[in-house]
Amino acid sequence: MNPLSTTDSPSIPASHLDLLTRPICGVFTTVGRDGQPQSSLVWVDSDGALARINTTMERSKGRNSLANPKVSLVIVDPENTNRYIQIRGDAELITTGAVQHLDALARKYTRHPAFYGYVCPVGQAAEETRVICRIHPRRVTLDAIHAGTETEG
């Protein structure tokens, strides 16, 4: 299987956008201070143009993304594990609206109305600096079988 890859200011193809809009977890990888990859299972969505995750500046994902913005996100379709998308790019960390974004992800993935007070204790919110990580793609790789006829961005 030869994956289809786009590298010139790639965008997320419409054929695979559902992998970001359905409640499917992705694997988010950053580069640690020691140069080693650090991967985490994450909730994912899209702002219409870019893939987004939510984390804190106190966690490895946040610290690593700030120090080295090169990241990768892989999402595999649980209904067809041969179908996937990998987005490699640069992380942009945004604090504005991060708690609201997290609450939207909590509703999408858990059906709870909010994250703090339902998924995690309310008091934890005061101990964390929430950020939205928007991934600006440098390379988007899709499985070749389901790639179809994408237009490159």
C-alpha positions as CSV (number, residue, x, y, z in Angstrom):
1,M,0.0,0.0,0.0
2,N,1.5,3.3,-1.0
3,P,0.1,6.2,1.0
4,L,-0.9,9.4,-0.8
5,S,1.0,12.3,0.5
6,T,0.7,16.1,-0.1
7,T,3.4,18.5,0.9
8,D,2.7,21.9,-0.7
9,S,0.6,23.8,1.9
10,P,-1.6,20.7,2.3
11,S,-5.1,20.8,3.6
12,I,-7.2,18.1,5.2
13,P,-9.0,16.3,2.3
14,A,-12.8,16.2,2.5
15,S,-12.6,12.4,2.1
16,H,-10.9,12.2,5.5
17,L,-12.4,15.2,7.4
18,D,-14.8,12.8,9.1
19,L,-11.9,11.3,11.1
20,L,-11.6,14.7,12.8
21,T,-15.3,15.4,13.2
22,R,-16.4,12.0,14.5
23,P,-15.5,11.1,18.2
24,I,-12.4,9.1,17.3
25,C,-9.3,9.5,19.4
26,G,-6.0,10.3,17.6
27,V,-2.4,9.8,18.5
28,F,-0.6,13.1,19.0
29,T,3.2,13.0,19.0
30,T,5.6,15.8,20.1
31,V,9.4,15.9,20.4
32,G,10.7,15.9,24.0
33,R,13.6,17.8,25.4
34,D,15.8,14.7,25.0
35,G,14.9,14.5,21.3
36,Q,12.7,11.4,21.8
37,P,9.1,11.2,20.5
38,Q,6.3,11.5,23.1
39,S,2.9,10.2,22.0
40,S,-0.5,10.6,23.7
41,L,-4.0,9.5,22.9
42,V,-6.1,12.7,22.4
43,W,-9.5,14.0,21.6
44,V,-9.5,15.7,18.2
45,D,-11.6,18.2,16.2
46,S,-11.2,20.7,13.4
47,D,-11.9,24.4,13.1
48,G,-12.8,23.8,9.5
49,A,-9.3,24.3,8.2
50,L,-6.9,22.8,10.8
51,A,-6.9,19.8,13.2
52,R,-7.0,20.8,16.9
53,I,-6.4,19.1,20.2
54,N,-6.6,20.5,23.7
55,T,-3.9,20.2,26.3
56,T,-2.3,22.1,29.2
57,M,1.0,23.9,29.4
58,E,1.8,21.7,32.4
59,R,1.7,18.4,30.4
60,S,4.4,17.1,28.1
61,K,2.3,17.8,25.0
62,G,2.1,21.5,25.9
63,R,5.7,21.9,27.1
64,N,7.1,20.0,24.1
65,S,4.9,21.8,21.5
66,L,6.1,25.2,22.9
67,A,9.8,24.2,22.9
68,N,9.6,22.5,19.5
69,P,6.4,23.0,17.4
70,K,7.0,20.0,15.1
71,V,4.1,17.6,15.8
72,S,2.3,14.7,14.3
73,L,-1.3,13.5,14.6
74,V,-2.5,10.1,13.4
75,I,-6.2,9.1,13.3
76,V,-7.3,5.6,12.3
77,D,-10.8,4.9,11.3
78,P,-12.1,2.3,13.9
79,E,-14.6,1.0,11.3
80,N,-11.9,0.3,8.8
81,T,-8.4,0.3,10.2
82,N,-6.8,0.5,6.7
83,R,-8.2,4.0,6.5
84,Y,-6.2,6.7,8.2
85,I,-4.8,10.3,8.1
86,Q,-1.5,11.5,9.4
87,I,-0.9,15.2,9.7
88,R,2.6,16.4,10.3
89,G,3.1,20.1,10.9
90,D,3.7,22.9,13.3
91,A,1.8,23.5,16.5
92,E,0.2,26.8,17.3
93,L,-0.8,27.2,20.9
94,I,-3.8,29.4,21.8
95,T,-5.2,30.1,25.3
96,T,-8.2,32.1,24.2
97,G,-11.3,29.9,24.2
98,A,-9.4,26.8,25.4
99,V,-11.7,25.9,28.2
100,Q,-14.8,26.3,25.9
101,H,-13.0,24.2,23.3
102,L,-12.3,21.5,26.0
103,D,-16.0,21.6,27.0
104,A,-17.0,21.1,23.4
105,L,-14.6,18.1,23.1
106,A,-16.0,16.7,26.4
107,R,-19.6,16.9,24.9
108,K,-18.4,15.2,21.7
109,Y,-16.5,12.4,23.4
110,T,-18.3,11.8,26.7
111,R,-21.7,13.5,26.4
112,H,-21.0,15.4,29.6
113,P,-21.9,19.1,29.5
114,A,-18.4,20.2,30.5
115,F,-14.9,18.8,31.3
116,Y,-14.2,20.2,34.7
117,G,-16.7,18.9,37.3
118,Y,-17.6,15.9,35.1
119,V,-14.5,14.3,33.6
120,C,-12.0,15.9,36.0
121,P,-12.5,17.6,39.4
122,V,-13.5,21.3,39.3
123,G,-10.5,22.2,41.4
124,Q,-8.1,20.9,38.8
125,A,-9.0,23.9,36.5
126,A,-7.1,26.3,38.7
127,E,-4.0,24.2,38.5
128,E,-3.9,24.1,34.7
129,T,-3.3,26.5,31.8
130,R,-5.5,25.1,29.0
131,V,-4.4,25.6,25.4
132,I,-5.8,24.7,22.0
133,C,-3.1,23.2,19.8
134,R,-3.9,24.0,16.1
135,I,-1.8,21.9,13.7
136,H,-0.6,23.8,10.6
137,P,0.1,20.9,8.2
138,R,3.4,20.6,6.3
139,R,2.5,17.1,5.2
140,V,-0.7,15.1,5.1
141,T,-0.6,11.4,4.4
142,L,-3.6,9.3,3.7
143,D,-4.0,5.6,3.0
144,A,-3.8,5.0,-0.7
145,I,-6.9,2.7,-0.9
146,H,-9.3,5.4,0.3
147,A,-7.5,8.6,-0.8
148,G,-9.7,9.1,-3.9
149,T,-9.1,12.1,-6.0
150,E,-8.1,14.8,-3.5
151,T,-7.2,18.3,-4.4
152,E,-4.0,19.5,-2.9
153,G,-4.0,22.8,-0.9
